[in-house]
Amino acid sequence: MLPLEDSRSPMALFDPSERPVAEAAAALGSHNPFLPEWIAVERRVLGDAWIPREAPWHLDPVSAREGVPAANRNLALLQERAEALAARARDRLAEGRSAGDAERALYEDLAVSVLYYRYQDRLHQRHLMPRDGGAAPVAFFAEFAREARELFVSERPEHLMALAFQFRRAFHYIFRHILGGSDAAGRVRAAIWQSIFTHDMARYRRRLHARMHDIATLVTGPSGTGKELAARAIGLSRYIPFNPSTGRFAEDFRTTYQALNLSALSPTLIESELFGHRKGAFTGAFADRLGYLDGRSSLYTVLLDEIGEVDVAIQVKLLRVLESRTFQRLGDSQPREFHGKVIAATNRDLAEEIRAGRFRTDLYYRLCSDLVRLPPLAEQLRGDPQELNDLVSLLVGRLLTGGDPGAVAVADPDAAALTAEVMGCIERDLGLDYTWPGNIRELEQCVRNVLVRRSYRPAGLLSRAASARDQLARDVQEGALSADDLLDGYATLVYSQTGSYEQAARRLGLDRRTVKRRVDRKLLAALRGPGGDAGSPG
């Protein structure tokens, strides 16, 4: 606990030159590490010692091989600065200096950040990476609690231990499994972090950590964009209390998340899987069965994948679960309870499903209090020619190591060779402007195809020409084109259909020379598909 305040004493925990740095260092414990604002905080703390970096943390090929974020050197410097500031303020408190409420709160935020960074590596190595999932005793908790007291931290050490492990899990699953260095991918990582901790981590630490199960999360995006990975990152990063008497976390975090693909089941089986059934409730119900939701405490998370395909009758029952936290097994009238968190995912446009009468408005409004949107791969790749190469490199690493893109050794010759093969095949067979209608999942299968057959041709999927048309339409819908780009694209599209400047000019109401000047040769080649000639249009 902090020493009692003498109300006559000035605020003296930090000198005037230290206070701005202390405020910035303390903010590291409450800022989203995947937002650009984190970089601004780094700069305020480190000043001239800051090592420049352009983008928030993400797993790029260099950090994947070296096993650390590219900004790790800044992180080490931040830790040194925060430790030094906290030590000086702690010594002043021990000497009898005192401060007002605001300065005490600033010191405590700083001390909590220091305590977390001291123990993050041990939590990672001993309780995140092993298969016990935090079920083994935390051998260093007594040391952790002693250091918390020495820093005059007033919050309970067991609460801080639970938060430290949660922060470490969240960073691990978001950083390692949400791939891409684009702004679009960065927004996804930041959104997932907010789904776990909200935008105000200080408030989360004080009071929201035990309430997030009341907020459902809806994950949307096209097929193949990684909705299950986003849901998994949220589900595996929930707050799990720590018991100081046993030295263990209340649950093994790996057992607290379950996913159910609703589109793969009939309505009766969905009800049985979710709610359970009594013996004899339907043909084939030979024994009582507990459902996914049965008896789940607030520490548990259930993913309802493909929620947009669920029958309206089941939607009514799900709405009751979210509103009253109660349900009944099939063939049973006894109310049962579910207190966990619900994550729903869909690739459907729920607004359109509501207009068509296939999805209930009241259920949508129960699910949409927290929205995470996964962008299509084409959106991630737009404007950054290096992004595709980096993603291929990471997927190659995942393929060669059985799942962990960060486990490829430095300068692994097989990884480098396969990455080059994949990029060569993409450029030769698809073109670097291919829009990947199957998104990340398709890119991953492309890597596998090249590994096996040294080629990838998406037979049965969109042709290159159709892909180019879809991309142009998507750009128009998203308002991503300037007026000039829009006219160029439309003129090129019409010319590709007519094959004549005169006919295109008549259809567009433009002069023939204007149409000729506006035709984009690269887009024209894509619109004409393989074998198309954009060299000398007639």
C-alpha positions as CSV (number, residue, x, y, z in Angstrom):
1,M,0.0,0.0,0.0
2,L,1.1,3.6,-0.6
3,P,2.2,5.5,2.6
4,L,-0.5,7.7,4.0
5,E,-0.6,11.2,2.5
6,D,0.3,14.4,4.4
7,S,-2.1,16.9,2.9
8,R,0.3,19.7,3.6
9,S,3.0,18.1,1.4
10,P,3.5,19.2,-2.2
11,M,3.1,16.8,-5.1
12,A,6.7,15.6,-5.2
13,L,6.9,12.0,-6.5
14,F,8.2,13.2,-9.8
15,D,10.3,16.2,-10.7
16,P,8.9,18.6,-13.3
17,S,11.3,17.1,-15.9
18,E,10.2,13.5,-15.0
19,R,6.5,14.0,-15.0
20,P,5.9,14.0,-18.8
21,V,8.0,10.9,-19.2
22,A,6.3,9.3,-16.2
23,E,2.8,10.0,-17.8
24,A,3.9,8.5,-21.1
25,A,5.5,5.4,-19.5
26,A,2.4,4.9,-17.3
27,A,0.3,5.1,-20.4
28,L,2.0,2.1,-21.9
29,G,-0.1,0.0,-19.5
30,S,-3.3,1.4,-20.8
31,H,-2.7,1.9,-24.5
32,N,-3.6,-0.5,-27.3
33,P,-0.2,-1.8,-28.5
34,F,-1.5,-2.4,-32.0
35,L,-2.6,1.3,-32.6
36,P,-0.3,4.0,-34.0
37,E,-0.7,5.9,-30.8
38,W,1.6,3.4,-29.1
39,I,4.4,4.6,-31.3
40,A,3.8,8.2,-30.3
41,V,4.0,7.1,-26.6
42,E,7.2,5.3,-27.3
43,R,8.7,8.5,-28.7
44,R,7.6,10.6,-25.8
45,V,9.2,8.2,-23.3
46,L,12.5,7.6,-25.2
47,G,13.1,11.0,-26.9
48,D,16.3,11.0,-28.9
49,A,16.9,7.3,-27.9
50,W,13.8,6.2,-29.8
51,I,14.6,3.8,-32.7
52,P,12.3,4.7,-35.6
53,R,9.7,2.3,-36.8
54,E,6.8,3.1,-39.1
55,A,4.1,0.6,-38.3
56,P,2.5,-0.8,-35.1
57,W,3.5,-4.3,-34.1
58,H,2.9,-7.1,-36.6
59,L,4.5,-10.4,-37.5
60,D,6.7,-9.7,-40.4
61,P,9.2,-12.2,-41.9
62,V,12.1,-10.7,-40.0
63,S,10.5,-10.8,-36.6
64,A,9.1,-14.3,-37.4
65,R,12.6,-15.6,-37.9
66,E,14.1,-13.9,-34.9
67,G,11.2,-14.7,-32.6
68,V,10.7,-11.0,-31.4
69,P,8.8,-8.0,-32.7
70,A,11.0,-5.7,-34.8
71,A,10.6,-2.9,-32.2
72,N,11.9,-5.1,-29.4
73,R,14.9,-2.8,-28.9
74,N,12.5,0.1,-28.1
75,L,10.6,-2.1,-25.7
76,A,13.8,-2.9,-23.8
77,L,14.6,0.8,-23.6
78,L,11.1,1.6,-22.5
79,Q,11.4,-1.0,-19.7
80,E,14.7,0.6,-18.5
81,R,13.2,4.1,-18.4
82,A,10.0,3.0,-16.6
83,E,12.0,0.9,-14.1
84,A,14.3,3.9,-13.3
85,L,11.4,6.3,-12.9
86,A,9.4,3.9,-10.7
87,A,12.5,3.3,-8.5
88,R,13.1,7.0,-7.9
89,A,9.4,7.6,-7.1
90,R,9.3,4.5,-4.9
91,D,12.4,5.7,-2.9
92,R,10.8,9.1,-2.4
93,L,7.7,7.5,-1.0
94,A,9.8,5.4,1.3
95,E,11.5,8.6,2.5
96,G,8.1,10.0,3.5
97,R,7.3,12.2,0.6
98,S,3.6,12.2,-0.3
99,A,1.4,13.4,-3.2
100,G,-2.2,14.1,-4.2
101,D,-4.6,11.6,-5.6
102,A,-3.6,12.3,-9.3
103,E,0.1,11.8,-8.7
104,R,-0.5,8.7,-6.7
105,A,-2.7,7.3,-9.5
106,L,0.1,8.1,-12.0
107,Y,2.7,6.4,-9.9
108,E,0.5,3.3,-9.5
109,D,-0.1,3.0,-13.2
110,L,3.6,3.3,-13.8
111,A,4.4,0.7,-11.1
112,V,1.8,-1.8,-12.6
113,S,3.4,-1.4,-16.0
114,V,6.8,-2.1,-14.6
115,L,5.6,-5.1,-12.7
116,Y,3.9,-6.6,-15.8
117,Y,7.0,-6.2,-18.0
118,R,9.2,-7.8,-15.4
119,Y,7.3,-11.0,-15.5
120,Q,5.9,-11.2,-19.1
121,D,8.7,-13.5,-20.3
122,R,8.3,-16.0,-17.5
123,L,4.6,-16.1,-17.9
124,H,5.1,-16.7,-21.6
125,Q,7.6,-19.5,-21.3
126,R,6.2,-21.3,-18.3
127,H,2.5,-20.9,-18.6
128,L,1.6,-19.8,-22.1
129,M,3.8,-22.1,-24.3
130,P,3.5,-25.4,-22.3
131,R,0.4,-27.5,-22.9
132,D,-0.8,-27.1,-19.3
133,G,-2.4,-23.8,-20.3
134,G,-1.8,-22.1,-17.0
135,A,-3.0,-25.1,-14.9
136,A,0.4,-25.6,-13.3
137,P,1.2,-23.6,-10.1
138,V,2.9,-20.3,-10.7
139,A,6.1,-20.9,-8.8
140,F,7.1,-17.2,-8.8
141,F,3.9,-15.7,-7.4
142,A,5.4,-15.1,-4.0
143,E,8.2,-13.1,-5.6
144,F,5.6,-11.2,-7.7
145,A,3.5,-10.3,-4.7
146,R,6.6,-9.2,-2.7
147,E,7.7,-6.9,-5.5
148,A,4.2,-5.5,-5.8
149,R,4.3,-4.6,-2.1
150,E,7.7,-3.1,-2.4
151,L,6.5,-0.9,-5.2
152,F,3.6,0.2,-3.0
153,V,1.0,-1.1,-5.5
154,S,-2.4,-1.0,-3.8
155,E,-4.2,-3.5,-6.1
156,R,-4.3,-7.2,-5.0
157,P,-1.3,-9.1,-6.3
158,E,-3.5,-12.0,-7.5
159,H,-5.6,-9.6,-9.6
160,L,-2.4,-8.2,-11.1
161,M,-1.1,-11.7,-11.8
162,A,-4.3,-12.6,-13.6
163,L,-4.1,-9.4,-15.7
164,A,-0.4,-9.9,-16.5
165,F,-1.2,-13.4,-17.9
166,Q,-4.2,-12.1,-19.8
167,F,-2.1,-9.3,-21.4
168,R,0.5,-11.8,-22.4
169,R,-1.9,-14.2,-24.0
170,A,-3.7,-11.5,-25.9
171,F,-0.6,-10.1,-27.4
172,H,0.6,-13.6,-28.3
173,Y,-2.5,-14.7,-30.1
174,I,-3.1,-11.4,-31.9
175,F,0.5,-10.8,-32.9
176,R,1.2,-14.4,-34.0
177,H,-2.1,-15.4,-35.7
178,I,-3.5,-12.2,-37.3
179,L,-1.1,-11.8,-40.2
180,G,-0.4,-8.8,-42.4
181,G,1.4,-5.5,-42.2
182,S,-1.1,-3.4,-44.0
183,D,-3.2,-0.7,-42.4
184,A,-6.3,-2.9,-42.8
185,A,-4.7,-5.8,-41.0
186,G,-3.5,-3.4,-38.3
187,R,-7.0,-2.2,-37.7
188,V,-8.1,-5.8,-37.2
189,R,-5.5,-6.4,-34.5
190,A,-6.4,-3.2,-32.8
191,A,-10.1,-4.1,-32.9
192,I,-9.5,-7.5,-31.4
193,W,-7.4,-6.0,-28.6
194,Q,-10.3,-3.6,-27.8
195,S,-12.8,-6.5,-27.9
196,I,-10.8,-8.0,-25.1
197,F,-9.9,-5.0,-23.0
198,T,-12.1,-2.1,-24.4
199,H,-10.6,1.1,-25.5
200,D,-9.8,2.1,-21.8
201,M,-7.6,-0.5,-20.3
202,A,-7.2,1.4,-17.0
203,R,-11.0,1.2,-16.5
204,Y,-10.9,-2.5,-17.6
205,R,-8.3,-3.2,-14.9
206,R,-10.3,-1.5,-12.2
207,R,-13.8,-2.9,-12.9
208,L,-14.6,-4.3,-16.3
209,H,-12.4,-7.4,-16.3
210,A,-15.2,-9.4,-14.6
211,R,-18.0,-8.0,-16.9
212,M,-16.9,-8.7,-20.4
213,H,-18.9,-11.9,-20.7
214,D,-22.0,-9.8,-20.8
215,I,-20.9,-8.2,-24.1
216,A,-21.4,-10.4,-27.2
217,T,-19.0,-10.0,-30.1
218,L,-20.0,-10.2,-33.8
219,V,-17.1,-11.0,-36.3
220,T,-18.0,-10.4,-39.9
221,G,-16.1,-10.8,-43.2
222,P,-15.9,-12.8,-46.4
223,S,-15.1,-16.5,-46.3
224,G,-11.4,-17.2,-45.8
225,T,-10.5,-14.0,-44.0
226,G,-9.7,-15.6,-40.7
227,K,-12.9,-15.0,-38.6
228,E,-12.3,-18.1,-36.5
229,L,-8.7,-17.0,-35.7
230,A,-10.1,-13.6,-34.6
231,A,-12.7,-15.3,-32.4
232,R,-10.1,-17.7,-31.0
233,A,-7.8,-14.8,-30.1
234,I,-10.6,-13.2,-28.1
235,G,-11.8,-16.5,-26.5
236,L,-8.3,-17.6,-25.4
237,S,-7.5,-14.1,-24.0
238,R,-10.3,-13.8,-21.4
239,Y,-9.6,-12.8,-17.8
240,I,-9.0,-15.8,-15.6
241,P,-8.8,-15.2,-11.8
242,F,-5.7,-16.3,-9.9
243,N,-6.0,-18.1,-6.6
244,P,-3.1,-17.1,-4.3
245,S,-3.8,-20.0,-1.9
246,T,-3.3,-22.7,-4.5
247,G,-0.9,-20.7,-6.7
248,R,-3.0,-21.6,-9.8
249,F,-5.3,-19.9,-12.2
250,A,-9.0,-20.8,-11.8
251,E,-9.2,-22.5,-15.2
252,D,-6.8,-23.9,-17.9
253,F,-7.4,-21.1,-20.5
254,R,-7.1,-23.7,-23.4
255,T,-10.3,-25.4,-22.2
256,T,-12.4,-22.2,-21.9
257,Y,-13.0,-21.6,-25.6
258,Q,-15.2,-23.8,-27.8
259,A,-16.3,-23.3,-31.5
260,L,-19.4,-24.7,-33.1
261,N,-19.9,-24.4,-36.9
262,L,-23.7,-24.0,-37.1
263,S,-23.8,-24.4,-40.9
264,A,-22.6,-28.0,-40.7
265,L,-25.6,-29.1,-38.6
266,S,-29.3,-29.6,-39.0
267,P,-31.7,-27.5,-36.9
268,T,-32.3,-30.4,-34.5
269,L,-28.6,-31.1,-34.1
270,I,-27.8,-27.4,-33.5
271,E,-30.3,-27.4,-30.7
272,S,-28.9,-30.6,-29.3
273,E,-25.3,-29.3,-29.5
274,L,-26.1,-26.0,-28.0
275,F,-28.7,-26.8,-25.4
276,G,-28.4,-30.5,-24.9
277,H,-31.3,-33.0,-24.8
278,R,-33.1,-35.5,-22.6
279,K,-33.2,-39.2,-23.5
280,G,-36.0,-39.8,-26.0
281,A,-36.3,-36.2,-27.0
282,F,-36.0,-37.2,-30.7
283,T,-35.1,-40.3,-32.8
284,G,-31.6,-41.3,-31.9
285,A,-31.5,-39.6,-28.5
286,F,-30.6,-42.7,-26.5
287,A,-29.2,-40.9,-23.5
288,D,-29.2,-37.5,-21.7
289,R,-26.7,-35.1,-23.2
290,L,-25.3,-31.8,-21.9
291,G,-25.0,-29.0,-24.5
292,Y,-22.2,-26.6,-25.2
293,L,-23.9,-23.9,-23.2
294,D,-24.8,-26.0,-20.2
295,G,-23.4,-24.8,-16.9
296,R,-20.8,-22.6,-18.4
297,S,-19.4,-19.9,-16.1
298,S,-18.5,-16.4,-17.1
299,L,-14.9,-17.5,-17.8
300,Y,-16.1,-19.6,-20.9
301,T,-16.5,-18.5,-24.5
302,V,-18.5,-20.1,-27.2
303,L,-18.1,-19.2,-30.9
304,L,-21.3,-19.6,-32.9
305,D,-19.8,-19.7,-36.4
306,E,-22.0,-19.0,-39.5
307,I,-24.7,-17.5,-37.3
308,G,-26.3,-16.0,-40.4
309,E,-27.4,-19.5,-41.6
310,V,-29.3,-20.4,-38.4
311,D,-33.1,-21.1,-38.6
312,V,-35.3,-18.3,-37.2
313,A,-36.7,-20.6,-34.6
314,I,-33.3,-21.3,-33.2
315,Q,-32.5,-17.5,-33.3
316,V,-35.4,-17.0,-30.9
317,K,-33.8,-19.4,-28.4
318,L,-30.4,-17.8,-28.8
319,L,-32.0,-14.4,-28.1
320,R,-33.4,-15.8,-24.9
321,V,-30.0,-17.1,-23.8
322,L,-28.4,-13.6,-24.4
323,E,-31.3,-11.8,-22.6
324,S,-32.1,-14.0,-19.7
325,R,-29.0,-16.4,-19.6
326,T,-31.4,-19.3,-19.4
327,F,-32.5,-22.1,-21.8
328,Q,-34.0,-25.6,-21.8
329,R,-32.7,-28.8,-23.1
330,L,-34.7,-30.6,-25.8
331,G,-37.4,-32.7,-24.1
332,D,-37.0,-30.9,-20.8
333,S,-38.8,-28.1,-19.0
334,Q,-36.2,-27.5,-16.4
335,P,-34.4,-24.1,-16.9
336,R,-30.7,-24.2,-17.2
337,E,-28.1,-21.4,-17.2
338,F,-25.3,-20.1,-19.3
339,H,-23.1,-17.2,-18.1
340,G,-20.3,-17.3,-20.6
341,K,-19.4,-15.0,-23.5
342,V,-20.9,-15.5,-27.0
343,I,-18.9,-14.7,-30.1
344,A,-20.9,-15.0,-33.4
345,A,-19.3,-15.0,-36.8
346,T,-20.8,-14.8,-40.3
347,N,-19.8,-14.1,-43.9
348,R,-23.3,-13.0,-44.7
349,D,-24.6,-9.4,-45.0
350,L,-26.9,-9.5,-41.9
351,A,-28.6,-6.2,-42.9
352,E,-29.7,-7.9,-46.2
353,E,-30.7,-11.0,-44.2
354,I,-32.9,-8.9,-42.0
355,R,-34.5,-7.2,-45.0
356,A,-35.2,-10.6,-46.4
357,G,-36.8,-11.8,-43.2
358,R,-34.2,-14.5,-42.6
359,F,-32.5,-12.9,-39.5
360,R,-34.1,-11.4,-36.5
361,T,-33.5,-7.7,-35.8
362,D,-33.6,-8.1,-32.0
363,L,-31.0,-10.9,-32.2
364,Y,-28.8,-8.7,-34.4
365,Y,-28.9,-5.8,-31.8
366,R,-28.0,-8.3,-29.1
367,L,-24.9,-9.3,-31.0
368,C,-23.7,-6.0,-32.4
369,S,-22.5,-4.3,-29.3
370,D,-19.0,-5.3,-30.3
371,L,-18.2,-5.6,-34.0
372,V,-15.0,-6.9,-35.6
373,R,-14.8,-6.6,-39.4
374,L,-12.3,-8.8,-41.3
375,P,-11.3,-7.2,-44.6
376,P,-10.9,-9.2,-47.8
377,L,-7.3,-10.0,-48.8
378,A,-7.5,-7.6,-51.8
379,E,-8.1,-4.7,-49.4
380,Q,-5.0,-5.7,-47.4
381,L,-2.8,-5.9,-50.5
382,R,-3.9,-2.7,-52.0
383,G,-1.2,-0.1,-52.3
384,D,1.7,-2.2,-50.9
385,P,3.5,-4.5,-53.3
386,Q,5.6,-6.0,-50.5
387,E,2.6,-7.1,-48.5
388,L,1.9,-10.2,-50.7
389,N,5.5,-11.4,-50.4
390,D,5.5,-11.0,-46.6
391,L,2.2,-12.9,-46.3
392,V,3.5,-15.7,-48.5
393,S,6.7,-15.9,-46.4
394,L,4.7,-16.2,-43.2
395,L,2.4,-18.8,-44.7
396,V,5.4,-20.8,-45.9
397,G,6.8,-20.6,-42.4
398,R,3.5,-21.9,-41.0
399,L,3.4,-24.8,-43.5
400,L,7.1,-25.9,-42.9
401,T,6.8,-25.8,-39.1
402,G,3.3,-27.3,-38.7
403,G,1.5,-24.2,-37.6
404,D,3.9,-21.6,-36.1
405,P,5.1,-19.0,-38.7
406,G,7.7,-17.8,-36.1
407,A,9.4,-21.2,-35.8
408,V,11.4,-21.0,-39.1
409,A,15.1,-20.7,-38.5
410,V,17.0,-17.6,-39.5
411,A,17.9,-17.8,-43.3
412,D,16.1,-21.2,-43.7
413,P,17.0,-22.1,-47.3
414,D,13.8,-24.2,-47.8
415,A,11.6,-21.3,-46.6
416,A,13.4,-18.8,-48.9
417,A,13.2,-21.1,-51.9
418,L,9.6,-22.0,-51.5
419,T,8.6,-18.3,-51.0
420,A,10.4,-17.4,-54.2
421,E,8.6,-20.3,-56.0
422,V,5.2,-19.2,-54.8
423,M,5.8,-15.6,-55.8
424,G,7.0,-16.7,-59.2
425,C,4.0,-18.9,-59.8
426,I,1.6,-16.1,-58.7
427,E,3.2,-13.6,-61.1
428,R,3.2,-16.1,-64.0
429,D,-0.2,-17.8,-63.6
430,L,-2.4,-15.2,-61.9
431,G,-0.7,-11.8,-62.1
432,L,0.3,-9.7,-59.1
433,D,-3.1,-7.8,-59.4
434,Y,-5.1,-11.0,-58.8
435,T,-7.8,-10.2,-56.2
436,W,-7.8,-13.5,-54.2
437,P,-11.6,-14.2,-54.0
438,G,-10.9,-16.9,-51.5
439,N,-8.9,-14.5,-49.4
440,I,-6.2,-15.7,-46.9
441,R,-7.5,-19.3,-47.2
442,E,-7.0,-19.3,-50.9
443,L,-3.5,-17.8,-50.6
444,E,-2.7,-20.6,-48.1
445,Q,-3.9,-23.2,-50.6
446,C,-1.9,-21.6,-53.3
447,V,1.3,-22.1,-51.2
448,R,0.4,-25.7,-50.7
449,N,-0.3,-26.2,-54.4
450,V,3.1,-24.8,-55.3
451,L,4.8,-27.0,-52.7
452,V,3.2,-30.1,-54.2
453,R,3.0,-29.3,-58.0
454,R,4.9,-26.0,-58.5
455,S,1.8,-24.3,-59.9
456,Y,-1.5,-22.9,-58.8
457,R,-4.5,-22.4,-61.1
458,P,-7.8,-21.7,-59.4
459,A,-9.9,-24.0,-61.6
460,G,-13.6,-23.5,-61.0
461,L,-13.1,-20.2,-59.3
462,L,-13.2,-16.7,-60.7
463,S,-11.1,-16.2,-63.9
464,R,-8.6,-13.4,-63.9
465,A,-11.0,-11.3,-66.0
466,A,-13.9,-11.8,-63.7
467,S,-11.6,-11.1,-60.8
468,A,-10.6,-7.8,-62.4
469,R,-14.2,-6.8,-63.0
470,D,-15.1,-7.6,-59.4
471,Q,-12.2,-5.6,-58.1
472,L,-13.3,-2.6,-60.2
473,A,-16.9,-2.9,-58.9
474,R,-15.6,-3.2,-55.3
475,D,-13.5,-0.1,-55.7
476,V,-16.5,1.8,-56.9
477,Q,-18.8,0.6,-54.1
478,E,-16.1,1.5,-51.5
479,G,-15.5,4.9,-52.9
480,A,-11.9,4.1,-53.4
481,L,-11.4,5.7,-56.8
482,S,-10.8,9.3,-57.7
483,A,-12.9,10.8,-60.5
484,D,-10.1,10.4,-63.0
485,D,-9.5,6.8,-61.9
486,L,-13.2,6.1,-62.1
487,L,-13.4,7.4,-65.7
488,D,-10.2,5.4,-66.7
489,G,-11.6,2.2,-65.2
490,Y,-15.1,2.6,-66.8
491,A,-13.6,3.5,-70.2
492,T,-11.3,0.5,-70.1
493,L,-14.2,-1.8,-69.1
494,V,-16.4,-0.6,-72.0
495,Y,-13.6,-0.8,-74.5
496,S,-12.8,-4.3,-73.3
497,Q,-16.4,-5.3,-74.2
498,T,-16.7,-3.5,-77.5
499,G,-13.2,-3.9,-78.9
500,S,-13.5,-0.6,-80.7
501,Y,-12.7,3.0,-79.7
502,E,-15.6,4.3,-81.9
503,Q,-18.2,2.0,-80.3
504,A,-16.9,2.7,-76.8
505,A,-16.9,6.5,-77.5
506,R,-20.6,6.3,-78.6
507,R,-21.6,4.3,-75.5
508,L,-19.7,6.7,-73.2
509,G,-20.7,9.9,-74.9
510,L,-17.0,10.9,-75.3
511,D,-14.6,11.7,-78.0
512,R,-12.8,8.7,-79.5
513,R,-9.4,10.2,-78.7
514,T,-10.5,10.7,-75.1
515,V,-11.4,7.1,-74.8
516,K,-8.1,6.0,-76.3
517,R,-6.2,8.2,-73.8
518,R,-8.3,6.9,-70.9
519,V,-7.8,3.1,-71.5
520,D,-5.6,1.6,-68.8
521,R,-3.5,-1.1,-70.6
522,K,-2.7,-3.1,-67.4
523,L,-6.4,-3.2,-66.4
524,L,-7.4,-4.0,-70.0
525,A,-5.0,-7.1,-70.0
526,A,-6.6,-8.3,-66.8
527,L,-10.1,-7.8,-68.1
528,R,-9.4,-9.7,-71.2
529,G,-8.0,-12.6,-69.2
530,P,-5.1,-15.0,-70.0
531,G,-3.9,-14.6,-73.5
532,G,-5.5,-11.2,-73.9
533,D,-3.4,-8.6,-75.8
534,A,-3.3,-5.1,-74.5
535,G,-0.4,-4.1,-76.6
536,S,-2.1,-2.5,-79.7
537,P,-5.8,-1.9,-79.1
538,G,-7.7,-1.1,-82.2
